[in-house]
Amino acid sequence: MDAAFRAQFPVLETCVYLNSNSTGAVPRGVQDVLAGYWETLRTWRDDVWGGWHEGLDRYADGVAAFIGAPAGSVVTDANLSTLLVRVASCFDYRAPRDRVVTTDLEFPTVPFIWNAFRRHGAQPVVVGTGGPRIDQDALEEQIDERTLLVCVTHASFTSGATVDLARLVKHAHSVGAKVVVDAFQSVGIMPLDVTALGVDFLLGGAHKWMCGAGTAFLYVRPDLLPDLTPTATGWQAGDRALTFQPSNGFADGAQRFAGGTPYPLTSLISQVGLDLLAGVGIETIRSHSLRCTQRVIDRAEAAGIPVVSPVGPERGGVVCLDIPDGEAFKYRLAARNMICSWRGYLRIGPHVFNTLDEIDEFMDVLEQEWQGLRG
Ligand SMILES: Cc1ncc(COP(=O)(O)O)c(C=O)c1O
């Protein structure tokens, strides 16, 4: 990416930022949004809500377009957990089809929510991977006529290992199960076409690879929508919400997965990053990401540092390294302005605004610290 594009991300002036899998860089255009928001609050009139609803819809529809979905099939809320609970609340968990198949590589909110839904009859089945990779055969073996939902991460938050979604959806649908994808670690860095894939539900959020902040989103397969009535809900999901009269039923489209009064600021902020990424295009983003992560892999392997992530083209946007006492190691890198994260492994997450020179600078420092560690 050229200097003008990089200049959109002020954090890049302060460090080598390879942390998009944790908290993404936010573009400077957000400053104007914040200033505008304050101006709105300072000169408040209630009819501001009209524009705010337009902003919320614009972001939701923008996300939809970005993931290959039609307008009206995406709804936003504060976080992925809230939206996943709304999805979970649509179903009756009755034997023989009461199982929810997940893996042991899920972000902690996934097992937490499905365990909570045991009270409603859900039977979570956790497929053990015994390591950082997802064993797709083992996963699919567990998906049968007893499976109501398959709820899996597209790309693991600890290793970047990915699931083949096309294959998974095909198998799940063949036995009558629906697929819920946690795409927080892939949307914005890997191509996703929910329509082509046929996924039933897909969740993600703005504050990592999407260069936004504070909002999450849910896509629902449009033909399923009319029959889905979440019990975890709120008045904005109703068909007469904005009349302030009691609703008769649920709104059309993904709006039926809304909750209470929405919070527009985070959609307005996140629109800036979405526009930048959409302008670049996801195929360009992905090929740059693969170049950057390949450089990390090559340099780590040459230095003898164990690479945990898949090294083939099926990897996600992050490269994870197995470094002893990795959290302290991360802080040593940070003290030298090399920013990444640690979740059991050191996670290095370059985005489209990073350069190969930055990767080399980062890996030079990492290798020095690694040598220091080994005495
Ligand atoms: C794979 C994955 N899912 C979900 C989340 C977050 O979920 P929530 O928005 O509910 O905090 C994260 C990270 O924050 C994640 O990496």
The ligand as a Gaussian input file, in Angstrom:
#p B3LYP/6-31G(d) Opt

LIG

0 1
 C      -12.902000     -15.491000      17.394000
 C      -13.462000     -14.417000      18.316000
 N      -14.768000     -14.419000      18.607000
 C      -15.311000     -13.487000      19.414000
 C      -14.534000     -12.477000      19.957000
 C      -15.141000     -11.426000      20.822000
 O      -16.486000     -11.616000      21.130000
 P      -17.314000     -10.424000      21.800000
 O      -17.530000      -9.370000      20.751000
 O      -18.562000     -11.015000      22.290000
 O      -16.472000      -9.876000      22.925000
 C      -13.145000     -12.456000      19.671000
 C      -12.221000     -11.444000      20.216000
 O      -12.462000     -10.456000      20.824000
 C      -12.605000     -13.448000      18.828000
 O      -11.310000     -13.457000      18.535000

